[in-house]
Amino acid sequence: MTNLEGQTFAGYEILSKLGQGGMGAVYKARQPMLDRLVALKVISPSVAGNPDFIARFRREATAAAQLNHPNIVQLYSAGESEGVHFMACEFIDGESLQGKLDRRGRLDPRETLAVCVFVCEALKYAWATAKLIHRDIKPDNIFLSKEGDVKVGDFGLAKRLGSDASGLTKTGTTMESPHYMSPEQALGHKDLDFRCDTYSVGCTLYHMLAGAVPYNSKNVVEVMTQHCYGPLPAIAQAVPGCPAVLVLLVNRMLAKNRDERHASHDDLIAHLLEVREQIRAPQNSIACAPAVGPARLTPHVVKPGSPP
């Protein structure tokens, strides 16, 4: 794909490239008409050539544009210009969670749990508002602003409950990230619900605590097989001194059988906050790097008197 830096595309002034992936490139751009910065995601021609992907892209981008929540990266618009499909999203002045993990290795457990609460509030809203499931929760899709906000991105590629979109292209290549994929996604189940996101949040939680993904291999099939049939990742071994309450939380979120995971977003959020409160005392601390977390760790929607 041609680098668009310094060019004008679809009415946006391209300022710099923020990242490049298998599905396309993301640019920092300016929208002159509204005088605002945006993150412009340009879809790769290799993906755009799949008509099933484009049909889902248009359908679900329309649904995602209706989402308006403090913990969700706002999708401003989506369209096609010069034969290239794109999405214009809210620009977050900060870094991705993956970027922070690259710098820090692992995060303090209380900061980790607070980030998960933010993420789950976003997922709860999307599910309650549009019956959308994200399907690709991972550190690369979680953004931390300099002001302390935590936002979930890439809802434009989410799946609406009951839609016929799968996570596979015609070539059988999965578009979700195998290291954070639920067993039901890896097995190709079509009756997905919000509990697949719970599993992905659990993988992200594990990564933040341990500094590594739960199952790792250069072989994608092997990783997916481990998600489906492998033993639960041993968080107690990966994080020495990990409190039992945190071990139980991770194990429940990473249950192979989705019926054994949390029954609702409210149930999961309450559990996250409960564990965070229980490990507040110094005697329950975990041997992790000291926290230099976001300035605001209180979720936008929590029960009064229960700040994370």
C-alpha positions in Angstrom: 0.0 0.0 0.0 1.3 3.5 -0.9 2.3 5.6 2.0 -0.2 8.5 2.2 1.9 10.8 4.5 1.9 14.4 3.3 -1.1 13.7 0.9 -4.7 14.6 1.1 -7.0 11.6 1.0 -10.9 11.6 1.2 -10.8 15.2 2.4 -8.3 14.5 5.2 -4.8 15.9 5.4 -2.5 13.0 6.3 0.1 14.1 8.9 2.0 11.0 9.8 1.7 7.2 9.9 0.8 5.8 13.3 1.0 2.1 12.5 0.8 -0.6 9.9 -0.8 -4.0 10.2 -2.1 -6.9 8.1 -5.5 -5.2 7.6 -4.1 -1.8 6.6 -2.4 1.3 7.9 -3.4 3.9 10.5 -2.6 7.6 10.0 -2.8 10.7 12.1 -4.8 13.1 10.0 -6.6 16.4 10.1 -10.1 17.1 9.0 -9.9 20.7 7.8 -13.7 21.2 7.6 -14.1 20.5 11.3 -10.6 21.5 12.3 -10.0 18.3 14.3 -7.5 15.5 14.4 -8.6 12.0 13.5 -7.0 8.5 13.3 -7.6 7.4 9.8 -7.5 3.7 9.2 -7.0 2.8 5.5 -8.0 -0.8 4.7 -5.4 -2.9 2.9 -6.3 -3.9 -0.7 -5.6 -7.5 0.1 -8.4 -7.5 2.7 -10.7 -5.1 0.7 -10.7 -7.6 -2.2 -12.8 -9.9 -0.1 -16.5 -9.0 -0.7 -17.6 -10.7 2.5 -15.3 -8.5 4.5 -16.5 -5.3 2.8 -20.1 -6.3 3.3 -19.4 -6.8 7.0 -17.3 -3.7 7.1 -20.1 -1.5 5.9 -22.8 -3.1 8.0 -20.9 -3.1 11.3 -19.3 0.3 10.8 -22.8 1.7 10.6 -23.7 0.1 13.9 -20.4 1.1 15.5 -20.9 4.8 14.5 -23.9 4.8 16.8 -21.8 4.0 19.9 -21.1 7.0 22.1 -19.3 6.1 25.3 -16.3 7.7 27.2 -14.5 4.3 27.0 -15.0 3.7 23.3 -13.0 5.3 20.5 -15.6 7.2 18.6 -16.0 6.2 14.9 -16.7 9.4 13.0 -17.2 8.1 9.5 -16.4 5.3 7.1 -16.4 5.2 3.3 -14.5 4.6 0.1 -12.4 7.0 -1.9 -10.4 6.2 -5.0 -11.3 2.6 -4.6 -9.8 2.5 -1.0 -12.0 1.8 2.0 -11.3 3.8 5.2 -12.5 4.6 8.7 -12.0 8.0 10.5 -11.9 7.7 14.3 -11.3 9.8 17.3 -7.6 10.5 17.7 -6.2 9.5 21.1 -3.2 11.5 22.3 -1.4 8.8 24.1 -0.4 5.2 23.5 -1.8 1.8 23.1 -1.8 -0.6 26.0 0.6 -2.7 23.9 2.9 0.2 23.7 2.9 0.6 27.5 3.5 -3.2 27.9 6.4 -2.9 25.5 7.9 -0.2 27.7 7.1 -1.6 31.1 6.9 -5.4 30.6 4.1 -5.8 33.1 1.8 -3.6 35.1 0.8 -3.2 38.7 -2.2 -5.5 39.5 -4.4 -2.7 40.7 -3.7 -0.6 37.6 -4.3 -3.7 35.6 -7.7 -4.4 37.1 -8.7 -0.7 36.7 -7.9 -0.9 33.0 -10.0 -4.0 32.7 -13.0 -2.2 34.4 -12.8 0.6 31.8 -12.7 -2.0 29.0 -15.6 -3.9 30.4 -17.7 -0.8 30.7 -17.2 -0.2 27.0 -18.1 -3.8 26.2 -21.1 -3.6 28.4 -22.4 -0.5 26.7 -21.9 -1.9 23.2 -23.7 -5.1 24.2 -26.6 -3.3 25.8 -26.9 -0.7 23.1 -26.5 -2.7 19.9 -25.8 -6.3 20.9 -22.3 -5.8 19.5 -19.4 -8.0 20.6 -15.9 -6.8 19.8 -14.2 -10.2 19.0 -10.7 -8.7 18.9 -10.0 -7.3 22.4 -6.2 -7.1 22.8 -3.6 -4.6 24.0 -3.2 -3.2 20.5 -6.9 -2.2 20.6 -6.9 -0.5 24.0 -5.7 3.1 24.2 -4.5 5.1 27.1 -4.7 8.9 26.7 -2.3 11.3 28.4 -5.2 12.5 30.4 -5.8 9.1 31.9 -8.7 7.8 29.8 -8.9 4.2 28.7 -10.7 3.6 25.4 -11.4 0.5 23.3 -10.9 0.9 19.6 -11.8 -1.0 16.4 -15.5 -1.5 17.2 -15.9 -0.9 13.5 -15.0 -4.6 13.0 -17.3 -5.9 15.7 -20.0 -8.4 15.2 -23.7 -7.9 15.9 -25.5 -10.7 17.6 -27.3 -12.8 15.1 -25.4 -11.5 12.1 -23.9 -14.1 9.7 -20.4 -12.6 9.7 -17.7 -15.0 10.8 -14.1 -14.3 11.7 -12.8 -16.2 8.7 -12.1 -15.0 5.2 -12.6 -17.2 2.2 -9.0 -18.3 2.4 -9.6 -19.5 6.0 -7.3 -16.8 7.5 -8.6 -15.6 10.8 -8.8 -11.8 11.2 -8.9 -11.9 15.0 -5.7 -12.2 17.1 -5.0 -15.8 18.0 -3.2 -15.0 21.3 -6.4 -13.4 22.7 -9.0 -15.6 21.0 -11.7 -17.5 22.8 -12.1 -21.2 22.3 -15.4 -20.8 20.6 -13.9 -18.3 18.1 -11.0 -20.7 17.4 -13.5 -23.5 16.8 -15.4 -21.4 14.4 -18.7 -21.3 16.4 -21.2 -18.9 14.9 -23.4 -18.4 18.0 -20.9 -16.1 19.7 -22.0 -13.8 22.5 -20.4 -11.3 24.9 -18.6 -14.1 26.8 -16.0 -14.4 24.0 -15.0 -10.9 24.8 -14.7 -11.9 28.5 -12.2 -14.5 27.5 -10.2 -12.0 25.5 -10.2 -9.5 28.4 -9.0 -12.4 30.5 -6.1 -13.0 28.1 -5.3 -9.3 28.2 -5.5 -9.3 32.0 -3.0 -12.2 32.1 -0.7 -10.4 29.7 -0.7 -7.2 31.8 0.1 -9.2 35.0 2.6 -11.7 33.6 4.2 -9.7 30.8 3.4 -12.4 28.3 0.4 -13.9 26.6 -1.2 -17.0 28.1 -0.3 -19.3 25.2 2.6 -18.5 22.9 3.9 -20.1 19.8 4.9 -19.0 16.3 2.5 -21.5 15.0 -1.0 -19.9 14.9 -2.8 -23.3 14.8 -0.9 -24.4 17.9 -1.9 -21.3 19.8 -5.6 -21.8 18.9 -5.4 -25.4 19.9 -4.0 -24.4 23.3 -6.9 -22.0 23.7 -9.3 -24.8 23.0 -7.8 -27.8 24.7 -4.7 -26.7 26.7 -4.6 -26.5 30.5 -5.4 -23.2 32.1 -2.3 -20.9 32.0 -0.6 -20.9 35.4 -0.9 -17.3 36.5 0.3 -18.2 40.0 3.6 -19.4 38.5 3.9 -16.6 36.0 3.4 -14.0 38.8 5.0 -15.0 42.1 3.0 -14.1 45.1 -0.2 -13.7 43.1 -3.2 -13.6 45.6 -5.6 -16.5 45.4 -8.5 -14.1 44.6 -6.7 -12.9 41.5 -5.9 -16.4 40.4 -9.6 -17.4 40.7 -10.6 -14.3 38.7 -8.2 -15.0 35.9 -9.2 -18.7 35.8 -12.8 -17.9 35.6 -12.4 -15.5 32.8 -10.3 -18.0 30.9 -12.6 -21.0 31.4 -12.7 -23.1 28.2 -16.5 -23.5 28.7 -18.1 -20.1 28.3 -20.9 -21.2 30.7 -18.3 -21.2 33.4 -17.3 -17.5 32.8 -19.2 -14.5 34.2 -22.9 -14.5 33.4 -23.0 -10.8 32.6 -20.9 -7.7 32.2 -22.2 -6.4 35.6 -21.1 -9.7 37.2 -17.6 -9.4 35.7 -17.2 -5.7 36.6 -18.3 -6.3 40.2 -15.8 -9.2 40.4 -12.9 -7.0 39.0 -13.7 -4.3 41.5 -14.0 -6.7 44.4 -10.6 -8.3 43.7 -9.0 -4.9 43.3 -10.3 -3.9 46.7 -9.2 -7.1 48.3 -5.6 -6.6 47.1 -5.4 -3.1 48.3 -3.6 -4.0 51.5 0.2 -4.2 51.2 0.4 -7.7 52.5 -1.5 -8.8 49.4 0.8 -7.0 46.9 2.2 -8.7 43.9 5.8 -8.7 42.7 5.3 -6.4 39.7 6.8 -3.2 38.4 5.6 -0.1 40.3 2.6 1.5 38.8 2.9 4.7 36.8 -0.7 4.5 35.7 -3.2 6.8 34.1 -4.0 10.0 36.0 -7.7 9.0 36.3 -8.3 5.4 37.4 -11.9 5.8 38.3 -14.2 4.3 35.6 -16.7 6.6 34.1 -19.5 4.2 35.2 -19.1 2.6 38.6 -21.2 2.1 41.6 -21.0 5.1 44.0 -18.4 4.7 46.6 -16.6 1.9 44.6 -13.8 3.7 42.7 -11.2 1.3 41.3 
